[in-house]
Amino acid sequence: MDFSNIDWEDIAQATLDTLTMTGFSLFFTVLLGLPLGVLLFLTGKNQLLEQRGIYALLSFVVNILRSVPFIILLIVLIPFTLLLVGTSLGVAGTIPPLVIGTTPFFARLVENVLREVDCGIIEACQAMGAKTHQIIIHALLPEALPGLLAAGTVTTIALVSYAAMSGVIGGGGLGDLALRFGYQRFQTDVMVVTVTILIVLVQLLQFFGDKLVLRFTRK
């Protein structure tokens, strides 16, 4: 296998595009998914703001979005993406579907993490007269931080995978490079390099994610 014909500038730019898509999408996913996950938890059965109707509605929407394969979601959201950012191609055109695809996933992870928090902590806060927002900010989220960091790590890795998949519709990044050169032009060397970079990237994300979880786990 000859790697001398590879345009390493294209590889570097594709890697940067993938990191950009992942970074911006993660920011908006956390911005939207964390409050949604907290709301799912709070409105659930036997929780602080139990509202079965609201919980059922939110859960229904989350489940619908999670059930749609991302490759289909990319195509379905093209009109919305065009309306929102003016293009469905490149980094900018990929971020909206990435956010919409991963926000419900992250929100459900957040809900499950919060359910694992010892209910005695919430009861103790209530006994001291703490209000709901105080319980969330000063007790619930800090206590769940290791689990939230683990959920964030899983979500980030999923975003890397989705970002690569977006190359099918011209989303740019490593997936686009692998499709155009590695698959359509039969350049196996490009395919090998892009896959290797993605593997290394995921390994690094998992490594640093695990380190953060250990760092904030209370012993």
PyMOL commands that place a pseudoatom at each C-alpha (Angstrom):
pseudoatom trace, name=CA, resn=MET, resi=1, chain=A, elem=C, hetatm=0, pos=[0.000, 0.000, 0.000]
pseudoatom trace, name=CA, resn=ASP, resi=2, chain=A, elem=C, hetatm=0, pos=[1.475, 3.304, -1.155]
pseudoatom trace, name=CA, resn=PHE, resi=3, chain=A, elem=C, hetatm=0, pos=[0.829, 6.307, 1.118]
pseudoatom trace, name=CA, resn=SER, resi=4, chain=A, elem=C, hetatm=0, pos=[2.950, 8.696, -0.949]
pseudoatom trace, name=CA, resn=ASN, resi=5, chain=A, elem=C, hetatm=0, pos=[0.000, 9.763, -3.102]
pseudoatom trace, name=CA, resn=ILE, resi=6, chain=A, elem=C, hetatm=0, pos=[-2.083, 10.922, -0.156]
pseudoatom trace, name=CA, resn=ASP, resi=7, chain=A, elem=C, hetatm=0, pos=[-2.732, 14.646, 0.104]
pseudoatom trace, name=CA, resn=TRP, resi=8, chain=A, elem=C, hetatm=0, pos=[-1.919, 15.151, 3.781]
pseudoatom trace, name=CA, resn=GLU, resi=9, chain=A, elem=C, hetatm=0, pos=[-3.269, 18.695, 3.693]
pseudoatom trace, name=CA, resn=ASP, resi=10, chain=A, elem=C, hetatm=0, pos=[-6.679, 17.280, 2.790]
pseudoatom trace, name=CA, resn=ILE, resi=11, chain=A, elem=C, hetatm=0, pos=[-6.371, 14.763, 5.623]
pseudoatom trace, name=CA, resn=ALA, resi=12, chain=A, elem=C, hetatm=0, pos=[-5.456, 17.522, 8.093]
pseudoatom trace, name=CA, resn=GLN, resi=13, chain=A, elem=C, hetatm=0, pos=[-8.340, 19.742, 6.925]
pseudoatom trace, name=CA, resn=ALA, resi=14, chain=A, elem=C, hetatm=0, pos=[-10.808, 16.844, 7.093]
pseudoatom trace, name=CA, resn=THR, resi=15, chain=A, elem=C, hetatm=0, pos=[-9.642, 16.023, 10.618]
pseudoatom trace, name=CA, resn=LEU, resi=16, chain=A, elem=C, hetatm=0, pos=[-10.051, 19.657, 11.646]
pseudoatom trace, name=CA, resn=ASP, resi=17, chain=A, elem=C, hetatm=0, pos=[-13.541, 19.727, 10.112]
pseudoatom trace, name=CA, resn=THR, resi=18, chain=A, elem=C, hetatm=0, pos=[-14.518, 16.583, 12.027]
pseudoatom trace, name=CA, resn=LEU, resi=19, chain=A, elem=C, hetatm=0, pos=[-13.225, 18.051, 15.293]
pseudoatom trace, name=CA, resn=THR, resi=20, chain=A, elem=C, hetatm=0, pos=[-15.065, 21.327, 14.599]
pseudoatom trace, name=CA, resn=MET, resi=21, chain=A, elem=C, hetatm=0, pos=[-18.339, 19.546, 13.870]
pseudoatom trace, name=CA, resn=THR, resi=22, chain=A, elem=C, hetatm=0, pos=[-17.954, 17.405, 16.974]
pseudoatom trace, name=CA, resn=GLY, resi=23, chain=A, elem=C, hetatm=0, pos=[-17.004, 20.319, 19.235]
pseudoatom trace, name=CA, resn=PHE, resi=24, chain=A, elem=C, hetatm=0, pos=[-19.784, 22.704, 18.218]
pseudoatom trace, name=CA, resn=SER, resi=25, chain=A, elem=C, hetatm=0, pos=[-22.371, 19.923, 18.140]
pseudoatom trace, name=CA, resn=LEU, resi=26, chain=A, elem=C, hetatm=0, pos=[-21.344, 18.754, 21.605]
pseudoatom trace, name=CA, resn=PHE, resi=27, chain=A, elem=C, hetatm=0, pos=[-21.700, 22.288, 22.966]
pseudoatom trace, name=CA, resn=PHE, resi=28, chain=A, elem=C, hetatm=0, pos=[-25.265, 22.660, 21.680]
pseudoatom trace, name=CA, resn=THR, resi=29, chain=A, elem=C, hetatm=0, pos=[-26.151, 19.070, 22.585]
pseudoatom trace, name=CA, resn=VAL, resi=30, chain=A, elem=C, hetatm=0, pos=[-25.181, 19.670, 26.217]
pseudoatom trace, name=CA, resn=LEU, resi=31, chain=A, elem=C, hetatm=0, pos=[-26.844, 23.097, 26.192]
pseudoatom trace, name=CA, resn=LEU, resi=32, chain=A, elem=C, hetatm=0, pos=[-30.153, 21.566, 25.094]
pseudoatom trace, name=CA, resn=GLY, resi=33, chain=A, elem=C, hetatm=0, pos=[-29.859, 18.001, 26.332]
pseudoatom trace, name=CA, resn=LEU, resi=34, chain=A, elem=C, hetatm=0, pos=[-28.884, 18.687, 29.947]
pseudoatom trace, name=CA, resn=PRO, resi=35, chain=A, elem=C, hetatm=0, pos=[-31.995, 20.792, 30.770]
pseudoatom trace, name=CA, resn=LEU, resi=36, chain=A, elem=C, hetatm=0, pos=[-34.164, 18.322, 28.844]
pseudoatom trace, name=CA, resn=GLY, resi=37, chain=A, elem=C, hetatm=0, pos=[-32.715, 15.390, 30.787]
pseudoatom trace, name=CA, resn=VAL, resi=38, chain=A, elem=C, hetatm=0, pos=[-33.197, 17.210, 34.095]
pseudoatom trace, name=CA, resn=LEU, resi=39, chain=A, elem=C, hetatm=0, pos=[-36.806, 18.010, 33.137]
pseudoatom trace, name=CA, resn=LEU, resi=40, chain=A, elem=C, hetatm=0, pos=[-37.441, 14.375, 32.215]
pseudoatom trace, name=CA, resn=PHE, resi=41, chain=A, elem=C, hetatm=0, pos=[-36.115, 13.345, 35.614]
pseudoatom trace, name=CA, resn=LEU, resi=42, chain=A, elem=C, hetatm=0, pos=[-38.019, 15.968, 37.594]
pseudoatom trace, name=CA, resn=THR, resi=43, chain=A, elem=C, hetatm=0, pos=[-41.381, 15.267, 35.927]
pseudoatom trace, name=CA, resn=GLY, resi=44, chain=A, elem=C, hetatm=0, pos=[-41.018, 11.490, 36.260]
pseudoatom trace, name=CA, resn=LYS, resi=45, chain=A, elem=C, hetatm=0, pos=[-42.925, 9.317, 38.704]
pseudoatom trace, name=CA, resn=ASN, resi=46, chain=A, elem=C, hetatm=0, pos=[-42.329, 10.112, 42.398]
pseudoatom trace, name=CA, resn=GLN, resi=47, chain=A, elem=C, hetatm=0, pos=[-39.958, 12.996, 41.589]
pseudoatom trace, name=CA, resn=LEU, resi=48, chain=A, elem=C, hetatm=0, pos=[-39.866, 16.643, 42.672]
pseudoatom trace, name=CA, resn=LEU, resi=49, chain=A, elem=C, hetatm=0, pos=[-42.114, 18.006, 39.906]
pseudoatom trace, name=CA, resn=GLU, resi=50, chain=A, elem=C, hetatm=0, pos=[-44.075, 14.899, 38.992]
pseudoatom trace, name=CA, resn=GLN, resi=51, chain=A, elem=C, hetatm=0, pos=[-46.198, 15.629, 35.933]
pseudoatom trace, name=CA, resn=ARG, resi=52, chain=A, elem=C, hetatm=0, pos=[-47.132, 12.451, 34.130]
pseudoatom trace, name=CA, resn=GLY, resi=53, chain=A, elem=C, hetatm=0, pos=[-48.593, 14.242, 31.115]
pseudoatom trace, name=CA, resn=ILE, resi=54, chain=A, elem=C, hetatm=0, pos=[-45.514, 16.388, 30.524]
pseudoatom trace, name=CA, resn=TYR, resi=55, chain=A, elem=C, hetatm=0, pos=[-43.207, 13.426, 31.108]
pseudoatom trace, name=CA, resn=ALA, resi=56, chain=A, elem=C, hetatm=0, pos=[-45.166, 11.260, 28.658]
pseudoatom trace, name=CA, resn=LEU, resi=57, chain=A, elem=C, hetatm=0, pos=[-45.041, 13.977, 25.987]
pseudoatom trace, name=CA, resn=LEU, resi=58, chain=A, elem=C, hetatm=0, pos=[-41.309, 14.650, 26.399]
pseudoatom trace, name=CA, resn=SER, resi=59, chain=A, elem=C, hetatm=0, pos=[-40.525, 10.949, 26.520]
pseudoatom trace, name=CA, resn=PHE, resi=60, chain=A, elem=C, hetatm=0, pos=[-42.573, 10.367, 23.351]
pseudoatom trace, name=CA, resn=VAL, resi=61, chain=A, elem=C, hetatm=0, pos=[-40.696, 13.086, 21.426]
pseudoatom trace, name=CA, resn=VAL, resi=62, chain=A, elem=C, hetatm=0, pos=[-37.317, 11.859, 22.691]
pseudoatom trace, name=CA, resn=ASN, resi=63, chain=A, elem=C, hetatm=0, pos=[-38.104, 8.280, 21.723]
pseudoatom trace, name=CA, resn=ILE, resi=64, chain=A, elem=C, hetatm=0, pos=[-39.247, 9.300, 18.233]
pseudoatom trace, name=CA, resn=LEU, resi=65, chain=A, elem=C, hetatm=0, pos=[-36.027, 11.211, 17.547]
pseudoatom trace, name=CA, resn=ARG, resi=66, chain=A, elem=C, hetatm=0, pos=[-33.904, 8.391, 18.963]
pseudoatom trace, name=CA, resn=SER, resi=67, chain=A, elem=C, hetatm=0, pos=[-35.667, 5.802, 16.812]
pseudoatom trace, name=CA, resn=VAL, resi=68, chain=A, elem=C, hetatm=0, pos=[-34.843, 7.489, 13.478]
pseudoatom trace, name=CA, resn=PRO, resi=69, chain=A, elem=C, hetatm=0, pos=[-31.529, 6.225, 12.017]
pseudoatom trace, name=CA, resn=PHE, resi=70, chain=A, elem=C, hetatm=0, pos=[-29.110, 9.140, 11.745]
pseudoatom trace, name=CA, resn=ILE, resi=71, chain=A, elem=C, hetatm=0, pos=[-28.508, 8.695, 8.023]
pseudoatom trace, name=CA, resn=ILE, resi=72, chain=A, elem=C, hetatm=0, pos=[-32.258, 9.132, 7.432]
pseudoatom trace, name=CA, resn=LEU, resi=73, chain=A, elem=C, hetatm=0, pos=[-32.412, 12.059, 9.854]
pseudoatom trace, name=CA, resn=LEU, resi=74, chain=A, elem=C, hetatm=0, pos=[-29.676, 13.793, 7.848]
pseudoatom trace, name=CA, resn=ILE, resi=75, chain=A, elem=C, hetatm=0, pos=[-31.791, 13.629, 4.708]
pseudoatom trace, name=CA, resn=VAL, resi=76, chain=A, elem=C, hetatm=0, pos=[-35.114, 14.481, 6.361]
pseudoatom trace, name=CA, resn=LEU, resi=77, chain=A, elem=C, hetatm=0, pos=[-33.629, 17.579, 8.012]
pseudoatom trace, name=CA, resn=ILE, resi=78, chain=A, elem=C, hetatm=0, pos=[-32.114, 19.044, 4.823]
pseudoatom trace, name=CA, resn=PRO, resi=79, chain=A, elem=C, hetatm=0, pos=[-34.969, 21.605, 4.358]
pseudoatom trace, name=CA, resn=PHE, resi=80, chain=A, elem=C, hetatm=0, pos=[-34.749, 22.638, 8.034]
pseudoatom trace, name=CA, resn=THR, resi=81, chain=A, elem=C, hetatm=0, pos=[-30.955, 22.905, 7.841]
pseudoatom trace, name=CA, resn=LEU, resi=82, chain=A, elem=C, hetatm=0, pos=[-31.198, 25.052, 4.702]
pseudoatom trace, name=CA, resn=LEU, resi=83, chain=A, elem=C, hetatm=0, pos=[-33.674, 27.338, 6.471]
pseudoatom trace, name=CA, resn=LEU, resi=84, chain=A, elem=C, hetatm=0, pos=[-31.521, 27.558, 9.594]
pseudoatom trace, name=CA, resn=VAL, resi=85, chain=A, elem=C, hetatm=0, pos=[-27.986, 28.001, 8.237]
pseudoatom trace, name=CA, resn=GLY, resi=86, chain=A, elem=C, hetatm=0, pos=[-28.485, 28.483, 4.506]
pseudoatom trace, name=CA, resn=THR, resi=87, chain=A, elem=C, hetatm=0, pos=[-26.728, 25.273, 3.424]
pseudoatom trace, name=CA, resn=SER, resi=88, chain=A, elem=C, hetatm=0, pos=[-26.948, 21.534, 3.960]
pseudoatom trace, name=CA, resn=LEU, resi=89, chain=A, elem=C, hetatm=0, pos=[-23.305, 20.948, 3.010]
pseudoatom trace, name=CA, resn=GLY, resi=90, chain=A, elem=C, hetatm=0, pos=[-20.025, 21.263, 4.840]
pseudoatom trace, name=CA, resn=VAL, resi=91, chain=A, elem=C, hetatm=0, pos=[-19.438, 21.810, 8.546]
pseudoatom trace, name=CA, resn=ALA, resi=92, chain=A, elem=C, hetatm=0, pos=[-22.228, 24.375, 8.986]
pseudoatom trace, name=CA, resn=GLY, resi=93, chain=A, elem=C, hetatm=0, pos=[-24.798, 22.163, 7.254]
pseudoatom trace, name=CA, resn=THR, resi=94, chain=A, elem=C, hetatm=0, pos=[-23.932, 19.163, 9.400]
pseudoatom trace, name=CA, resn=ILE, resi=95, chain=A, elem=C, hetatm=0, pos=[-24.130, 20.689, 12.882]
pseudoatom trace, name=CA, resn=PRO, resi=96, chain=A, elem=C, hetatm=0, pos=[-27.973, 21.094, 13.095]
pseudoatom trace, name=CA, resn=PRO, resi=97, chain=A, elem=C, hetatm=0, pos=[-28.771, 17.425, 12.328]
pseudoatom trace, name=CA, resn=LEU, resi=98, chain=A, elem=C, hetatm=0, pos=[-25.932, 16.325, 14.613]
pseudoatom trace, name=CA, resn=VAL, resi=99, chain=A, elem=C, hetatm=0, pos=[-27.432, 18.347, 17.469]
pseudoatom trace, name=CA, resn=ILE, resi=100, chain=A, elem=C, hetatm=0, pos=[-30.979, 17.142, 16.792]
pseudoatom trace, name=CA, resn=GLY, resi=101, chain=A, elem=C, hetatm=0, pos=[-29.770, 13.545, 16.513]
pseudoatom trace, name=CA, resn=THR, resi=102, chain=A, elem=C, hetatm=0, pos=[-27.756, 13.460, 19.740]
pseudoatom trace, name=CA, resn=THR, resi=103, chain=A, elem=C, hetatm=0, pos=[-29.704, 15.785, 22.062]
pseudoatom trace, name=CA, resn=PRO, resi=104, chain=A, elem=C, hetatm=0, pos=[-32.451, 13.190, 22.810]
pseudoatom trace, name=CA, resn=PHE, resi=105, chain=A, elem=C, hetatm=0, pos=[-29.783, 10.522, 23.281]
pseudoatom trace, name=CA, resn=PHE, resi=106, chain=A, elem=C, hetatm=0, pos=[-27.860, 12.672, 25.765]
pseudoatom trace, name=CA, resn=ALA, resi=107, chain=A, elem=C, hetatm=0, pos=[-31.060, 13.766, 27.535]
pseudoatom trace, name=CA, resn=ARG, resi=108, chain=A, elem=C, hetatm=0, pos=[-32.042, 10.155, 28.166]
pseudoatom trace, name=CA, resn=LEU, resi=109, chain=A, elem=C, hetatm=0, pos=[-28.557, 9.403, 29.492]
pseudoatom trace, name=CA, resn=VAL, resi=110, chain=A, elem=C, hetatm=0, pos=[-28.834, 12.403, 31.832]
pseudoatom trace, name=CA, resn=GLU, resi=111, chain=A, elem=C, hetatm=0, pos=[-32.203, 11.201, 33.100]
pseudoatom trace, name=CA, resn=ASN, resi=112, chain=A, elem=C, hetatm=0, pos=[-30.817, 7.739, 33.839]
pseudoatom trace, name=CA, resn=VAL, resi=113, chain=A, elem=C, hetatm=0, pos=[-27.772, 9.193, 35.614]
pseudoatom trace, name=CA, resn=LEU, resi=114, chain=A, elem=C, hetatm=0, pos=[-29.944, 11.403, 37.831]
pseudoatom trace, name=CA, resn=ARG, resi=115, chain=A, elem=C, hetatm=0, pos=[-32.097, 8.428, 38.765]
pseudoatom trace, name=CA, resn=GLU, resi=116, chain=A, elem=C, hetatm=0, pos=[-29.003, 6.816, 40.264]
pseudoatom trace, name=CA, resn=VAL, resi=117, chain=A, elem=C, hetatm=0, pos=[-28.491, 9.675, 42.732]
pseudoatom trace, name=CA, resn=ASP, resi=118, chain=A, elem=C, hetatm=0, pos=[-29.324, 8.635, 46.291]
pseudoatom trace, name=CA, resn=CYS, resi=119, chain=A, elem=C, hetatm=0, pos=[-32.852, 9.850, 47.013]
pseudoatom trace, name=CA, resn=GLY, resi=120, chain=A, elem=C, hetatm=0, pos=[-31.770, 10.462, 50.615]
pseudoatom trace, name=CA, resn=ILE, resi=121, chain=A, elem=C, hetatm=0, pos=[-29.748, 13.464, 49.416]
pseudoatom trace, name=CA, resn=ILE, resi=122, chain=A, elem=C, hetatm=0, pos=[-32.849, 15.042, 47.877]
pseudoatom trace, name=CA, resn=GLU, resi=123, chain=A, elem=C, hetatm=0, pos=[-34.901, 14.294, 50.979]
pseudoatom trace, name=CA, resn=ALA, resi=124, chain=A, elem=C, hetatm=0, pos=[-32.225, 15.867, 53.198]
pseudoatom trace, name=CA, resn=CYS, resi=125, chain=A, elem=C, hetatm=0, pos=[-32.245, 19.024, 51.069]
pseudoatom trace, name=CA, resn=GLN, resi=126, chain=A, elem=C, hetatm=0, pos=[-36.032, 19.214, 51.246]
pseudoatom trace, name=CA, resn=ALA, resi=127, chain=A, elem=C, hetatm=0, pos=[-35.905, 18.789, 55.020]
pseudoatom trace, name=CA, resn=MET, resi=128, chain=A, elem=C, hetatm=0, pos=[-33.577, 21.804, 55.207]
pseudoatom trace, name=CA, resn=GLY, resi=129, chain=A, elem=C, hetatm=0, pos=[-36.066, 23.874, 53.206]
pseudoatom trace, name=CA, resn=ALA, resi=130, chain=A, elem=C, hetatm=0, pos=[-34.154, 23.988, 49.923]
pseudoatom trace, name=CA, resn=LYS, resi=131, chain=A, elem=C, hetatm=0, pos=[-36.152, 24.971, 46.838]
pseudoatom trace, name=CA, resn=THR, resi=132, chain=A, elem=C, hetatm=0, pos=[-36.259, 22.841, 43.714]
pseudoatom trace, name=CA, resn=HIS, resi=133, chain=A, elem=C, hetatm=0, pos=[-33.723, 24.912, 41.763]
pseudoatom trace, name=CA, resn=GLN, resi=134, chain=A, elem=C, hetatm=0, pos=[-31.372, 24.892, 44.763]
pseudoatom trace, name=CA, resn=ILE, resi=135, chain=A, elem=C, hetatm=0, pos=[-31.624, 21.114, 45.028]
pseudoatom trace, name=CA, resn=ILE, resi=136, chain=A, elem=C, hetatm=0, pos=[-30.835, 20.759, 41.314]
pseudoatom trace, name=CA, resn=ILE, resi=137, chain=A, elem=C, hetatm=0, pos=[-27.874, 23.147, 41.256]
pseudoatom trace, name=CA, resn=HIS, resi=138, chain=A, elem=C, hetatm=0, pos=[-26.280, 22.449, 44.630]
pseudoatom trace, name=CA, resn=ALA, resi=139, chain=A, elem=C, hetatm=0, pos=[-27.071, 18.788, 45.243]
pseudoatom trace, name=CA, resn=LEU, resi=140, chain=A, elem=C, hetatm=0, pos=[-28.425, 16.820, 42.284]
pseudoatom trace, name=CA, resn=LEU, resi=141, chain=A, elem=C, hetatm=0, pos=[-26.012, 17.887, 39.529]
pseudoatom trace, name=CA, resn=PRO, resi=142, chain=A, elem=C, hetatm=0, pos=[-22.828, 17.905, 41.685]
pseudoatom trace, name=CA, resn=GLU, resi=143, chain=A, elem=C, hetatm=0, pos=[-23.681, 14.453, 43.023]
pseudoatom trace, name=CA, resn=ALA, resi=144, chain=A, elem=C, hetatm=0, pos=[-24.308, 13.146, 39.505]
pseudoatom trace, name=CA, resn=LEU, resi=145, chain=A, elem=C, hetatm=0, pos=[-21.235, 14.818, 37.955]
pseudoatom trace, name=CA, resn=PRO, resi=146, chain=A, elem=C, hetatm=0, pos=[-19.165, 11.626, 37.366]
pseudoatom trace, name=CA, resn=GLY, resi=147, chain=A, elem=C, hetatm=0, pos=[-22.121, 9.981, 35.647]
pseudoatom trace, name=CA, resn=LEU, resi=148, chain=A, elem=C, hetatm=0, pos=[-22.804, 13.112, 33.589]
pseudoatom trace, name=CA, resn=LEU, resi=149, chain=A, elem=C, hetatm=0, pos=[-19.170, 13.202, 32.463]
pseudoatom trace, name=CA, resn=ALA, resi=150, chain=A, elem=C, hetatm=0, pos=[-19.409, 9.548, 31.439]
pseudoatom trace, name=CA, resn=ALA, resi=151, chain=A, elem=C, hetatm=0, pos=[-22.611, 10.329, 29.525]
pseudoatom trace, name=CA, resn=GLY, resi=152, chain=A, elem=C, hetatm=0, pos=[-20.838, 13.241, 27.847]
pseudoatom trace, name=CA, resn=THR, resi=153, chain=A, elem=C, hetatm=0, pos=[-17.996, 10.953, 26.799]
pseudoatom trace, name=CA, resn=VAL, resi=154, chain=A, elem=C, hetatm=0, pos=[-20.387, 8.434, 25.256]
pseudoatom trace, name=CA, resn=THR, resi=155, chain=A, elem=C, hetatm=0, pos=[-22.225, 11.248, 23.464]
pseudoatom trace, name=CA, resn=THR, resi=156, chain=A, elem=C, hetatm=0, pos=[-18.994, 12.762, 22.115]
pseudoatom trace, name=CA, resn=ILE, resi=157, chain=A, elem=C, hetatm=0, pos=[-17.936, 9.425, 20.656]
pseudoatom trace, name=CA, resn=ALA, resi=158, chain=A, elem=C, hetatm=0, pos=[-21.372, 9.031, 19.089]
pseudoatom trace, name=CA, resn=LEU, resi=159, chain=A, elem=C, hetatm=0, pos=[-20.965, 12.512, 17.573]
pseudoatom trace, name=CA, resn=VAL, resi=160, chain=A, elem=C, hetatm=0, pos=[-17.640, 11.513, 16.002]
pseudoatom trace, name=CA, resn=SER, resi=161, chain=A, elem=C, hetatm=0, pos=[-19.369, 8.538, 14.419]
pseudoatom trace, name=CA, resn=TYR, resi=162, chain=A, elem=C, hetatm=0, pos=[-22.306, 10.648, 13.215]
pseudoatom trace, name=CA, resn=ALA, resi=163, chain=A, elem=C, hetatm=0, pos=[-19.979, 13.358, 11.894]
pseudoatom trace, name=CA, resn=ALA, resi=164, chain=A, elem=C, hetatm=0, pos=[-18.174, 10.745, 9.808]
pseudoatom trace, name=CA, resn=MET, resi=165, chain=A, elem=C, hetatm=0, pos=[-21.519, 9.427, 8.574]
pseudoatom trace, name=CA, resn=SER, resi=166, chain=A, elem=C, hetatm=0, pos=[-22.511, 12.906, 7.389]
pseudoatom trace, name=CA, resn=GLY, resi=167, chain=A, elem=C, hetatm=0, pos=[-19.988, 12.559, 4.573]
pseudoatom trace, name=CA, resn=VAL, resi=168, chain=A, elem=C, hetatm=0, pos=[-22.698, 10.675, 2.681]
pseudoatom trace, name=CA, resn=ILE, resi=169, chain=A, elem=C, hetatm=0, pos=[-24.522, 13.975, 2.018]
pseudoatom trace, name=CA, resn=GLY, resi=170, chain=A, elem=C, hetatm=0, pos=[-21.395, 16.088, 1.571]
pseudoatom trace, name=CA, resn=GLY, resi=171, chain=A, elem=C, hetatm=0, pos=[-20.999, 17.020, 5.222]
pseudoatom trace, name=CA, resn=GLY, resi=172, chain=A, elem=C, hetatm=0, pos=[-17.235, 17.316, 5.013]
pseudoatom trace, name=CA, resn=GLY, resi=173, chain=A, elem=C, hetatm=0, pos=[-14.721, 15.871, 7.440]
pseudoatom trace, name=CA, resn=LEU, resi=174, chain=A, elem=C, hetatm=0, pos=[-13.095, 12.461, 7.480]
pseudoatom trace, name=CA, resn=GLY, resi=175, chain=A, elem=C, hetatm=0, pos=[-16.261, 10.643, 6.436]
pseudoatom trace, name=CA, resn=ASP, resi=176, chain=A, elem=C, hetatm=0, pos=[-16.583, 12.747, 3.296]
pseudoatom trace, name=CA, resn=LEU, resi=177, chain=A, elem=C, hetatm=0, pos=[-12.912, 12.179, 2.447]
pseudoatom trace, name=CA, resn=ALA, resi=178, chain=A, elem=C, hetatm=0, pos=[-13.196, 8.433, 2.975]
pseudoatom trace, name=CA, resn=LEU, resi=179, chain=A, elem=C, hetatm=0, pos=[-16.306, 8.279, 0.783]
pseudoatom trace, name=CA, resn=ARG, resi=180, chain=A, elem=C, hetatm=0, pos=[-15.031, 10.430, -2.101]
pseudoatom trace, name=CA, resn=PHE, resi=181, chain=A, elem=C, hetatm=0, pos=[-11.487, 9.082, -2.299]
pseudoatom trace, name=CA, resn=GLY, resi=182, chain=A, elem=C, hetatm=0, pos=[-11.414, 5.810, -0.388]
pseudoatom trace, name=CA, resn=TYR, resi=183, chain=A, elem=C, hetatm=0, pos=[-14.677, 4.384, -1.735]
pseudoatom trace, name=CA, resn=GLN, resi=184, chain=A, elem=C, hetatm=0, pos=[-15.581, 6.121, -4.981]
pseudoatom trace, name=CA, resn=ARG, resi=185, chain=A, elem=C, hetatm=0, pos=[-12.000, 6.346, -6.323]
pseudoatom trace, name=CA, resn=PHE, resi=186, chain=A, elem=C, hetatm=0, pos=[-10.803, 3.083, -4.770]
pseudoatom trace, name=CA, resn=GLN, resi=187, chain=A, elem=C, hetatm=0, pos=[-7.934, 4.742, -2.892]
pseudoatom trace, name=CA, resn=THR, resi=188, chain=A, elem=C, hetatm=0, pos=[-7.525, 2.188, -0.133]
pseudoatom trace, name=CA, resn=ASP, resi=189, chain=A, elem=C, hetatm=0, pos=[-4.666, 4.151, 1.427]
pseudoatom trace, name=CA, resn=VAL, resi=190, chain=A, elem=C, hetatm=0, pos=[-6.968, 7.135, 2.085]
pseudoatom trace, name=CA, resn=MET, resi=191, chain=A, elem=C, hetatm=0, pos=[-9.601, 4.830, 3.590]
pseudoatom trace, name=CA, resn=VAL, resi=192, chain=A, elem=C, hetatm=0, pos=[-7.020, 3.229, 5.890]
pseudoatom trace, name=CA, resn=VAL, resi=193, chain=A, elem=C, hetatm=0, pos=[-5.685, 6.614, 7.072]
pseudoatom trace, name=CA, resn=THR, resi=194, chain=A, elem=C, hetatm=0, pos=[-9.139, 8.092, 7.760]
pseudoatom trace, name=CA, resn=VAL, resi=195, chain=A, elem=C, hetatm=0, pos=[-10.301, 4.998, 9.646]
pseudoatom trace, name=CA, resn=THR, resi=196, chain=A, elem=C, hetatm=0, pos=[-7.068, 4.984, 11.671]
pseudoatom trace, name=CA, resn=ILE, resi=197, chain=A, elem=C, hetatm=0, pos=[-7.515, 8.644, 12.618]
pseudoatom trace, name=CA, resn=LEU, resi=198, chain=A, elem=C, hetatm=0, pos=[-11.109, 7.989, 13.698]
pseudoatom trace, name=CA, resn=ILE, resi=199, chain=A, elem=C, hetatm=0, pos=[-10.020, 5.015, 15.828]
pseudoatom trace, name=CA, resn=VAL, resi=200, chain=A, elem=C, hetatm=0, pos=[-7.261, 7.051, 17.485]
pseudoatom trace, name=CA, resn=LEU, resi=201, chain=A, elem=C, hetatm=0, pos=[-9.650, 9.958, 18.068]
pseudoatom trace, name=CA, resn=VAL, resi=202, chain=A, elem=C, hetatm=0, pos=[-12.238, 7.722, 19.758]
pseudoatom trace, name=CA, resn=GLN, resi=203, chain=A, elem=C, hetatm=0, pos=[-9.568, 6.068, 21.905]
pseudoatom trace, name=CA, resn=LEU, resi=204, chain=A, elem=C, hetatm=0, pos=[-8.282, 9.461, 23.061]
pseudoatom trace, name=CA, resn=LEU, resi=205, chain=A, elem=C, hetatm=0, pos=[-11.782, 10.710, 23.847]
pseudoatom trace, name=CA, resn=GLN, resi=206, chain=A, elem=C, hetatm=0, pos=[-12.550, 7.594, 25.867]
pseudoatom trace, name=CA, resn=PHE, resi=207, chain=A, elem=C, hetatm=0, pos=[-9.213, 7.811, 27.703]
pseudoatom trace, name=CA, resn=PHE, resi=208, chain=A, elem=C, hetatm=0, pos=[-9.612, 11.445, 28.729]
pseudoatom trace, name=CA, resn=GLY, resi=209, chain=A, elem=C, hetatm=0, pos=[-13.308, 10.914, 29.496]
pseudoatom trace, name=CA, resn=ASP, resi=210, chain=A, elem=C, hetatm=0, pos=[-12.453, 8.070, 31.866]
pseudoatom trace, name=CA, resn=LYS, resi=211, chain=A, elem=C, hetatm=0, pos=[-9.774, 10.230, 33.505]
pseudoatom trace, name=CA, resn=LEU, resi=212, chain=A, elem=C, hetatm=0, pos=[-12.292, 13.011, 34.113]
pseudoatom trace, name=CA, resn=VAL, resi=213, chain=A, elem=C, hetatm=0, pos=[-14.805, 10.578, 35.594]
pseudoatom trace, name=CA, resn=LEU, resi=214, chain=A, elem=C, hetatm=0, pos=[-12.175, 9.227, 37.993]
pseudoatom trace, name=CA, resn=ARG, resi=215, chain=A, elem=C, hetatm=0, pos=[-11.052, 12.748, 38.849]
pseudoatom trace, name=CA, resn=PHE, resi=216, chain=A, elem=C, hetatm=0, pos=[-14.534, 13.813, 39.972]
pseudoatom trace, name=CA, resn=THR, resi=217, chain=A, elem=C, hetatm=0, pos=[-15.636, 10.550, 41.560]
pseudoatom trace, name=CA, resn=ARG, resi=218, chain=A, elem=C, hetatm=0, pos=[-15.975, 10.932, 45.282]
pseudoatom trace, name=CA, resn=LYS, resi=219, chain=A, elem=C, hetatm=0, pos=[-14.096, 8.261, 47.218]
for i in range(1, 219): cmd.bond("trace and resi %d" % i, "trace and resi %d" % (i + 1))
show_as sticks, trace
zoom trace
